[in-house]
Amino acid sequence: MPERLARQRPELADFWDHRFREGTTPWDAGRAPALLYDFAARYESIDGNGLCPASGRRWRVLLPGCGSAWEAAVLSDRGWETTALDFSVAAIAAARATLGDGWQGTLLCADFFSFDPEVPFDVIYERAFLCALPRRLWADYASRMAELLRRGGLLAGFFFLGDETGGPPFAIRQERLHELLATNFSCREDRPVDDSLPIFAGQERWQVWERR
Ligand SMILES: C[S@@+](CC[C@H](N)C(=O)[O-])C[C@H]1O[C@@H](n2cnc3c(N)ncnc32)[C@H](O)[C@@H]1O
């Protein structure tokens, strides 16, 4: 496919490579959001030692479509066993710049839909990933999330809600999100977000979904 056409298709890495390389990244907050710190602190306090009660080990977290990976740096610093993944080479370069050479986590240039982790995750962090995917990939997103999380594992993060017109970012109706995830997940938290970037303002919700 000609490069010019590939750059217009968000299901392809070229689309994102191009945007990272030209510095057009309006989704990039340049920091981890406050609600992530709040979430991490609450779950770390469950067993009193910051460990995952289900495994007795460090929380094992995946950040798919990690982009610049600000949140991966924070979670790793807190002691979480962190895997950050993106299929864009340019995004991975941005993540490497954020994380630095001595980073203790795993940074993977790979496709979310086909990479092969050794064991399921305790937590998958969502931010601006579902809304980066064309709507025809959403059913695959939901089944892949269910496959990658252990039972009782959490899909936690920010969902971009709204009328399903245009994109990216591809907004999703709240009812559709519930339909997508209800097969394998139960909603545990649903809160408004008050520090969204302009591109997401008024349309973001913090949600936590537990894998049944
Ligand atoms: C809108 S950006 C969000 C980046 C980051 N999550 C953030 O909040 O700043 C979407 C990211 O998802 C990545 N992405 C899209 N489809 C992907 C896939 N199938 N596998 C891995 N990464 C993907 C893109 O390369 C891009 O970096």
The ligand as an SDF file (V2000), in Angstrom:
LIG
                    3D

 27 29  0  0  0  0  0  0  0  0999 V2000
   -4.1530    8.0550   20.6870 C   0  0  0  0  0  0  0  0  0  0  0  0
   -2.6600    7.2340   20.9810 S   0  0  0  0  0  0  0  0  0  0  0  0
   -2.6980    7.0820   22.7550 C   0  0  0  0  0  0  0  0  0  0  0  0
   -1.3330    6.8610   23.3400 C   0  0  0  0  0  0  0  0  0  0  0  0
   -1.3190    6.7370   24.8890 C   0  0  0  0  0  0  0  0  0  0  0  0
   -2.1750    5.6640   25.3490 N   0  0  0  0  0  0  0  0  0  0  0  0
   -1.6960    8.0250   25.5500 C   0  0  0  0  0  0  0  0  0  0  0  0
   -2.7020    8.0560   26.2820 O   0  0  0  0  0  0  0  0  0  0  0  0
   -0.9620    9.0160   25.3530 O   0  0  0  0  0  0  0  0  0  0  0  0
   -3.0400    5.5550   20.4720 C   0  0  0  0  0  0  0  0  0  0  0  0
   -1.8350    4.6510   20.4770 C   0  0  0  0  0  0  0  0  0  0  0  0
   -2.2820    3.3220   20.2110 O   0  0  0  0  0  0  0  0  0  0  0  0
   -1.3390    2.6920   19.3620 C   0  0  0  0  0  0  0  0  0  0  0  0
   -2.0180    1.5580   18.6920 N   0  0  0  0  0  0  0  0  0  0  0  0
   -3.1080    1.6120   17.8810 C   0  0  0  0  0  0  0  0  0  0  0  0
   -3.4480    0.3740   17.4710 N   0  0  0  0  0  0  0  0  0  0  0  0
   -2.5620   -0.4870   18.0420 C   0  0  0  0  0  0  0  0  0  0  0  0
   -2.4030   -1.8960   18.0230 C   0  0  0  0  0  0  0  0  0  0  0  0
   -3.2160   -2.6870   17.2990 N   0  0  0  0  0  0  0  0  0  0  0  0
   -1.4090   -2.4590   18.7350 N   0  0  0  0  0  0  0  0  0  0  0  0
   -0.5650   -1.6660   19.4740 C   0  0  0  0  0  0  0  0  0  0  0  0
   -0.6590   -0.3050   19.5240 N   0  0  0  0  0  0  0  0  0  0  0  0
   -1.6530    0.2670   18.8280 C   0  0  0  0  0  0  0  0  0  0  0  0
   -0.8750    3.8080   18.4360 C   0  0  0  0  0  0  0  0  0  0  0  0
    0.3560    3.5280   17.8310 O   0  0  0  0  0  0  0  0  0  0  0  0
   -0.8240    4.9860   19.3950 C   0  0  0  0  0  0  0  0  0  0  0  0
    0.4440    5.1310   19.9910 O   0  0  0  0  0  0  0  0  0  0  0  0
  1  2  1  0
  2  3  1  0
  2 10  1  0
  3  4  1  0
  4  5  1  0
  5  6  1  0
  5  7  1  0
  7  8  2  0
  7  9  1  0
 10 11  1  0
 11 12  1  0
 11 26  1  0
 12 13  1  0
 13 14  1  0
 13 24  1  0
 14 15  1  0
 14 23  1  0
 15 16  2  0
 16 17  1  0
 17 18  1  0
 17 23  2  0
 18 19  1  0
 18 20  2  0
 20 21  1  0
 21 22  2  0
 22 23  1  0
 24 25  1  0
 24 26  1  0
 26 27  1  0
M  CHG  2   2   1   9  -1
M  END
$$$$
